[in-house]
């Protein structure tokens, strides 16, 4: 364990360099017993070779493991039987994973990556939360990146579905980025989810870390669902990684006039599966997984009727709350001034109704005093 952690902490040893070292030497212990000429033949940086030969990080590796344990976390290494099988099979897998939470239960279930734009629309946020909720409630682990927007909605949806979710992060497991998701991380862990990172403790959210994080998201998943993505979105990079890893790529269609829909609509035109509901995702999974979730094939008309979901009116709410709920929809946020004028309620009654609906998780409170229904 010590040698694996030390190798992962060595500057200049990323996943590709680690793969070359392991192919040459066979194990992390053997790397640190290698000769200079052997290490230099792999075209490592001179300072990396010096660090390995001096075993600079072995003492820090012991301290690192102690700190991880103190945080309630664990360290998994690639030659360990607890390391996720699917992730081990990708090109250049991380040699070390830092994990915190109920990671064994999360890894035991099939994973679905749900990712998308940080600057998402209400439509995208609702779609992400709804699909993640529906999939998680059917014992599929939702894998995402804890970023603002679509990722955050996916994690929240999984929690609402009483399911598991994995947050793959671009920092050490001792920090949260973005900071506003500190509460969400607590919810993820309390709900039986977990954090996963390849980075040592104390690693800040550097820009270069996130492409590495993205390949772990797709590597842990049977398929990746992109909800919203602009033309230059990092989600498209994850989609490409998923295809290279032989994972299914799926996308939610979007408004053709929205820049956030360019990436998803492009993926669909290029052959990605169009997703409108959770059944579309499950149908793309390996047969042994989809057969255990989807009902047996039935008459097409009956199937369409079974999929059609009528609007469910909330029960046990006051007339004022129902009036406000009926004025809202899930796609277009409504400003409080519009609700005040349309409802005919006093400001006090309106505010009381909005707070009650929010507490019951029936509406979404958005910036600028806007409100929308939750799906």
C-alpha positions in Angstrom: 0.0 0.0 0.0 2.8 2.4 1.0 4.6 2.1 -2.4 1.4 2.6 -4.3 0.5 5.8 -2.5 4.1 7.0 -2.8 4.1 6.3 -6.5 0.8 8.1 -7.0 2.2 11.2 -5.1 5.4 11.3 -7.1 5.5 14.4 -9.4 5.5 13.5 -13.1 3.8 10.1 -12.5 0.3 10.5 -14.0 -1.8 7.6 -15.2 0.1 7.0 -18.4 3.5 7.1 -16.8 2.2 4.8 -14.0 1.0 2.4 -16.7 4.4 2.3 -18.4 6.2 1.8 -15.0 3.9 -1.1 -14.0 4.2 -2.7 -17.4 8.0 -2.6 -17.1 8.4 -3.5 -13.4 5.2 -5.3 -12.5 4.4 -3.6 -9.2 4.8 -0.4 -7.3 7.4 -2.0 -4.9 9.4 -3.1 -7.9 9.4 0.4 -9.4 11.2 1.8 -6.3 13.8 -0.9 -6.7 14.4 -0.2 -10.3 17.8 1.1 -11.7 18.3 4.6 -13.0 18.9 3.4 -16.5 15.7 1.4 -16.6 13.7 4.4 -15.3 15.3 6.8 -17.7 14.6 4.4 -20.6 10.8 5.2 -20.0 11.4 8.9 -20.8 10.5 10.1 -17.4 11.5 13.6 -16.3 14.9 13.7 -14.5 13.3 15.0 -11.3 10.8 12.1 -11.4 13.6 9.6 -11.7 15.4 11.2 -8.9 12.3 11.2 -6.7 11.7 7.5 -7.3 15.3 6.5 -6.6 15.4 8.6 -3.4 12.0 7.1 -2.3 11.1 10.7 -1.4 7.4 10.1 -0.7 7.4 6.8 1.3 7.3 8.5 4.6 4.6 10.9 3.5 2.7 7.9 2.2 2.4 6.5 5.7 1.2 9.8 7.0 -1.2 10.1 4.1 -2.8 6.8 4.9 -3.2 7.8 8.5 -4.9 11.1 7.6 -7.2 9.3 5.2 -8.3 6.9 7.9 -8.8 9.8 10.3 -11.2 11.3 7.7 -13.2 8.1 7.6 -11.9 7.3 4.1 -10.1 4.4 2.5 -7.4 3.9 -0.2 -7.9 1.4 -3.0 -5.0 0.3 -5.2 -5.2 -1.2 -8.6 -3.9 -4.6 -7.6 -6.4 -4.9 -4.8 -9.5 -7.0 -5.1 -11.7 -4.1 -3.9 -10.7 -1.8 -6.8 -13.6 -1.3 -9.2 -13.4 -3.9 -12.0 -14.8 -1.7 -14.8 -12.4 1.1 -14.0 -9.4 -1.3 -14.0 -10.3 -2.2 -17.6 -9.9 1.2 -19.1 -6.7 2.5 -20.7 -4.4 4.1 -18.1 -6.6 3.6 -15.0 -5.6 5.5 -11.9 -3.4 3.3 -9.7 -4.8 4.7 -6.5 -8.4 5.7 -5.5 -9.2 7.7 -2.4 -12.8 6.9 -1.3 -15.1 8.0 1.4 -18.5 6.8 2.3 -20.3 3.5 1.4 -18.1 2.9 -1.6 -18.6 -0.9 -1.6 -22.4 -0.6 -2.0 -22.0 2.0 -4.6 -19.6 -0.1 -6.7 -21.7 -3.2 -6.3 -24.5 -1.6 -8.3 -24.3 -0.8 -12.1 -23.3 2.8 -12.6 -24.8 5.4 -14.9 -22.8 8.7 -15.5 -25.0 11.8 -15.6 -23.2 15.0 -16.5 -23.7 18.3 -18.2 -23.3 22.0 -18.2 -22.5 24.0 -15.1 -24.5 27.0 -16.5 -27.6 24.9 -17.1 -31.2 25.9 -17.8 -34.1 25.1 -15.5 -35.2 22.5 -18.1 -31.8 20.8 -17.9 -31.7 20.9 -14.1 -35.1 19.3 -13.9 -34.3 16.7 -16.5 -31.1 15.7 -14.7 -32.8 15.5 -11.3 -35.8 13.5 -12.7 -33.8 11.0 -14.6 -31.2 10.5 -11.8 -34.1 10.0 -9.3 -35.9 7.5 -11.5 -32.7 5.5 -12.3 -31.4 5.6 -8.7 -34.7 4.3 -7.4 -34.2 1.2 -9.6 -30.8 0.4 -7.9 -28.6 2.0 -10.5 -25.7 4.1 -9.0 -25.6 7.7 -10.3 -22.0 8.8 -11.1 -21.3 12.5 -11.5 -18.7 15.1 -10.9 -20.1 17.3 -8.1 -19.9 20.4 -10.3 -22.5 23.1 -10.3 -25.6 22.7 -12.5 -26.4 19.3 -14.1 -24.0 17.3 -11.8 -25.5 18.8 -8.7 -29.0 18.1 -9.9 -28.0 14.5 -10.7 -26.7 13.9 -7.2 -29.8 15.5 -5.6 -32.0 13.4 -7.9 -30.3 10.2 -6.7 -30.8 11.1 -3.1 -34.5 11.9 -3.8 -34.8 8.5 -5.3 -33.4 6.9 -2.2 -30.5 5.6 -4.2 -26.7 5.6 -4.4 -24.6 8.3 -6.0 -20.8 8.6 -6.5 -19.2 12.1 -6.6 -16.0 11.9 -8.6 -14.0 14.9 -7.6 -11.0 16.8 -8.9 -9.5 17.6 -5.5 -8.5 15.5 -2.5 -11.3 13.9 -0.5 -10.5 16.3 2.3 -12.0 19.3 0.5 -15.1 20.2 -1.5 -15.3 22.1 -4.8 -17.4 24.1 -5.3 -17.7 25.2 -1.7 -21.5 25.7 -2.0 -21.8 21.9 -2.4 -20.4 21.2 1.1 -24.0 20.5 2.3 -24.6 18.3 -0.7 -21.5 16.2 0.1 -22.9 15.6 3.6 -26.2 14.5 2.1 -24.5 12.2 -0.4 -22.6 10.5 2.4 -25.6 10.3 4.7 -27.7 8.7 1.9 -25.1 5.9 1.5 -23.2 7.5 -1.4 -19.5 8.1 -1.7 -16.7 10.4 -2.8 -14.0 9.1 -5.2 -10.7 10.8 -6.2 -7.4 9.8 -7.6 -5.7 12.9 -6.1 -3.8 13.0 -2.8 -5.2 14.9 0.2 -4.7 18.6 -0.1 -4.9 18.7 -3.9 -6.6 22.0 -5.0 -9.1 22.2 -7.8 -6.6 22.7 -10.6 -8.0 23.0 -14.2 -5.9 20.0 -15.4 -7.4 17.7 -12.8 -10.8 17.6 -14.3 -10.1 15.7 -17.5 -8.7 12.9 -15.3 -11.8 13.0 -13.2 -14.0 12.8 -16.3 -12.4 9.5 -17.4 -13.1 8.0 -14.0 -16.8 9.0 -14.3 -17.1 7.2 -17.5 -14.9 4.3 -16.4 -17.1 3.6 -13.4 -20.3 3.7 -15.6 -21.9 1.3 -18.0 -23.2 4.3 -19.9 -22.9 8.1 -19.8 -26.0 10.4 -20.1 -25.3 14.0 -21.2 -28.2 16.3 -20.3 -26.9 19.7 -21.5 -23.7 20.7 -23.1 -22.4 23.6 -25.1 -20.2 23.4 -28.2 -17.0 23.5 -26.1 -18.3 21.7 -23.0 -16.1 19.4 -21.0 -19.1 16.9 -21.1 -18.3 16.3 -24.8 -14.8 15.2 -23.7 -16.3 12.8 -21.3 -18.6 11.5 -24.1 -15.6 10.9 -26.2 -13.8 9.1 -23.4 -16.9 6.9 -22.8 -16.9 5.9 -26.5 -13.2 5.1 -26.3 -13.9 3.0 -23.2 -16.7 1.1 -25.1 -19.4 2.7 -22.9 -22.9 3.6 -24.1 -23.4 7.4 -24.8 -26.8 8.9 -24.4 -28.1 12.4 -24.5 -31.3 14.4 -23.6 -32.4 16.5 -26.6 -32.7 20.3 -26.1 -34.1 23.5 -27.5 -32.4 24.1 -30.9 -32.1 27.8 -30.1 -30.2 27.2 -26.9 -26.4 27.1 -26.9 -26.5 24.5 -24.1 -28.3 22.1 -26.5 -25.6 22.2 -29.2 -23.5 19.4 -27.6 -26.4 17.1 -26.8 -28.2 17.5 -30.1 -24.8 17.0 -31.9 -24.3 13.8 -30.0 -27.7 12.5 -31.0 -27.1 13.3 -34.6 -23.8 11.4 -34.3 -25.5 8.3 -33.0 -25.9 8.8 -29.3 -29.2 7.3 -27.9 -31.9 10.0 -27.5 -33.2 9.8 -23.9 -36.6 11.1 -22.8 -37.2 8.8 -19.8 -35.4 6.4 -17.6 -36.5 3.4 -19.7 -34.5 4.7 -22.6 -31.3 4.6 -20.5 -32.0 1.1 -19.0 -32.7 -0.3 -22.5 -29.1 0.5 -23.5 -27.5 -1.4 -20.6 -26.2 -5.0 -20.9 -29.0 -7.5 -21.1 -28.5 -9.0 -17.7 -28.9 -5.6 -16.1 -31.8 -4.2 -18.2 -33.8 -7.5 -18.0 -33.8 -7.3 -14.2 -35.2 -3.7 -14.3 -37.5 -3.4 -17.3 -40.8 -5.3 -17.4 -41.3 -8.1 -19.9 -42.1 -6.9 -23.5 -45.8 -6.3 -23.9 -48.1 -5.0 -26.6 -46.8 -1.7 -28.0 -50.0 0.2 -27.2 -50.0 -1.1 -23.6 -46.4 -0.2 -23.3 -46.9 3.3 -24.4 -49.8 3.7 -22.0 -47.7 2.3 -19.2 -44.9 4.8 -19.9 -47.3 7.8 -20.1 -47.3 9.5 -16.7 -50.3 11.8 -15.9 -49.7 14.9 -13.9 -49.9 14.2 -10.2 -51.6 16.9 -8.2 -50.1 17.2 -4.7 -52.4 16.1 -1.9 -52.8 17.5 1.6 -52.0 21.1 0.7 -53.9 24.3 1.3 -55.9 26.1 -1.4 -53.3 28.9 -1.5 -50.5 26.3 -2.0 -52.4 24.5 -4.7 -53.2 27.8 -6.5 -49.4 28.7 -6.6 -48.4 25.2 -7.6 -50.8 25.3 -10.6 -49.3 28.6 -11.7 -45.9 27.1 -11.9 -44.4 24.6 -14.4 -41.1 22.7 -14.5 -39.6 24.3 -17.6 -40.0 28.1 -17.3 -39.2 29.8 -13.9 -41.9 32.3 -12.8 -41.0 35.5 -10.9 -42.6 36.2 -7.6 -44.2 39.4 -8.9 -46.0 37.4 -11.6 -47.2 35.0 -9.0 -48.4 37.8 -6.8 -50.4 39.4 -9.6 -51.7 36.1 -11.0 -52.7 34.5 -7.7 -54.5 37.5 -6.2 -52.9 36.6 -2.9 -51.4 39.0 -0.4 -47.7 39.1 -0.3 -47.8 37.4 3.2 -50.1 34.6 2.0 -48.0 34.1 -1.1 -44.7 33.9 0.8 -46.3 31.4 3.3 -47.4 29.2 0.4 -44.1 29.3 -1.3 -42.2 28.4 1.9 -44.6 25.5 2.5 -44.2 24.2 -1.1 -40.4 24.4 -0.8 -40.4 22.5 2.5 -42.4 19.8 0.9 -39.9 19.7 -2.0 -42.7 20.5 -4.5 -41.0 23.6 -6.0 -37.5 24.8 -6.8 -36.4 28.1 -5.5 -34.2 29.8 -8.1 -32.0 33.0 -8.1 -33.7 36.3 -8.5 -36.9 35.3 -6.7 -37.9 32.9 -9.5 -39.8 29.6 -8.8 -40.4 26.4 -10.8 -42.1 23.1 -10.1 -40.0 20.0 -9.3 -40.7 17.1 -11.6 
